[in-house]
Amino acid sequence: MKKFVAVVICALALPAGAPATPNTKVLLQSAARLSGLPARRAVLTATVSAARYQSLVARARDREYPRALQSVDARLYARLGLVTRSVRAQLVAEARGSRAWYDPSARKLLLRRAATPGRTRVIHELVRALVDQNFNLRRLRGLRTRNRDAALAARAIVDGTAALASGVRADPLRGTAVDRFLELEYSAGLGPGRALAAELRYLGGRAALRSALHRFPETTEQLLHIDKFLEREPALPVRLPSRIGELRLSATETFGELDLRNLLDALRVPNAPALAAGWGGGRIGLYQSAQGHAVAALVFRWDSLEDAVEWRAAVPAYVAAAFPGAVSRDCPPLDRCWSSTYELASGVFGTSSVFASGPGADTVAAALLG
């Protein structure tokens, strides 16, 4: 009788429909078993209000991906034909939608109060915590500002290891082209990262997967192609001049194979993975005039002449998807120019290619190909 009364009292003490707090101690043991990574210590956990959770996640992501860089990327994305939503808005939406997140800087698992994260999502974040305990995720600090492609590859293999253990899958793509592009970038670990983790584990067991966490893939080409990863094939160097005429290079970052594939996929350009697979090296830059006019330049080096020719043939389809109604014209020595929201220009010379977007795009593209 006493036991029955105690059960009733406990049940009455909980609000109707109140979500159960996950037992992270038990789930950490599951995460260790599923991932093969030993738990070296307990994971500090904090359950906070929805507003506090969103604020903490957004602040942590701003440390990893500073707002100044978000602003530069927004300008670059607009000139690539991704024009309808800010990078900041997407990051805020992601923070609002998530329910559990491990912060490597604080080494703390954050849970959102009044929401049930679900066992798989908590295990996913606990595996990320185990990767941190065993391989130190703090070494990724500042990588996004130095090398966009390397940062994307590193984050993807960490998230891919967690996804392989937890079973978390990417959500279906939705929204505008820029929404789809940002979602593909953010969820790279649930697709390519998980695929590489699974392939490494299949070929060499957990020791092979641990090798990728000890030394992350250095490019997304390595992330996407296991032979490139095993060979540690470096990206071909791409250097952009600091000035072109009166234009000054105000910002530049790497633009990897996965970036290119995601751009084409987001715009629904056919055969995107095959087109991007010939990538050998890439960089994007923003050239600015004293009057504030800006031209984005996307420069690639391809693995072979055939890959460069394939890209040349695909550019019109990309322009049609990204800049509907663009009017084509000849502009020697470049392959093609267009008039649209921005002036557009594209050219291939040998195994190098340039796509430029903005006022004076043809001048910039010709200078970069020359």
C-alpha positions, 0 to 999 in steps of 0.5 A: 500500500505504501509503495502504491501511494508513493507512486501516485504522489510521484506521478502527481508531482509531474505536470501533465505532458512534462518531458522526461529528462534524459539519463545522460549517465546511462546514455553516455555508456550507450554512446561509448559502446556504439562508437567504440570511444571510451568515456574518460569522464562524465559529460557536464550537462545543463538543462536550460530554458528555450531562450537561454539555450538558443542564446548559448548555441548562437553565441557558440556558433558565432565564436566558430563562425564570426559575424563579420565572416557571415556578412562576407559570405552573405555578399558572396552567396548573393553574387553566386545566385543565392539571394533570398535569406541571410546566413544569420537568419539560417543560423538562428533558425537552426539554434531555435530548432535543435534540442540538444547540443554539445559545446566543445568550448565549454565542454558541456552538453546543453539540453533545452527545457520543455522539449524532449531531445530524444534518445538518438539526438542525445547519443549523437551529441554525447558521441561528439563529446566522446570525440572531444574527450579522446581527440580534443575538438578545441584544436578546431578553434579559428579553423573556419576563419583560416580555411573554410574547406578544411573546417567543413571536412573536419566538422563533417567527420566528427558529426559523421562519426556521431551519426554512424553511432546514433542513427541520426539522419539529415532532414529533407531539404526545403525552402529557397536555394540559399536555405538548401545550400546552408542546410547542406553545408550545416548537415555535411556530417549526416551525409558525406561525413557519415559515408566516410566514417562507415567506409573507414569502419568497414575497411579497417574497423574502428581503428581506421575511423579513429585515424580520421579523428586523430588527423581530420580530412584536410579537404572535402575532396578527401571527405568525399573520396576515400582514396583521396583521404588515404593518400592525403592528397592536398588541394592544388593551390589557388592564389588570387591577386591582391588587386585587379586594376582599381579593385582590391581583394577585400576577402577570400576563402577556400571553396572546396569540392563539397561547397561546389557540389552543395551550390549546384545541388541547392540550385538543382543543377543536374549531375552535381556530384559528378561535375564537382568530382573533378575539383582539384583546388578552389578559392572564392574572393570578393574584389571591391572598388573605392565606390563600394562596388563588389565582384565575386570571383570563383576560381577552380583548378581541375584534375584534368582537361576533361574535367575542365571541359565538363565544367565549361559545358555545365556553366550555362545550366548553373547560370540559368538556375541561379540567374533566371532570365540572364541574357548571354553574349560573347566576350572574347577571350572568355567563353561567355558573359551574361547580363542579369542581376549582376554582370556575369562572366565565365572562362576556362583556360587549360585546367583552370576556370573562373566565374565572376559576378558583379560590375566589371565581371568580364575584366576580373575574369579575364585578369584571373585567367591571364 
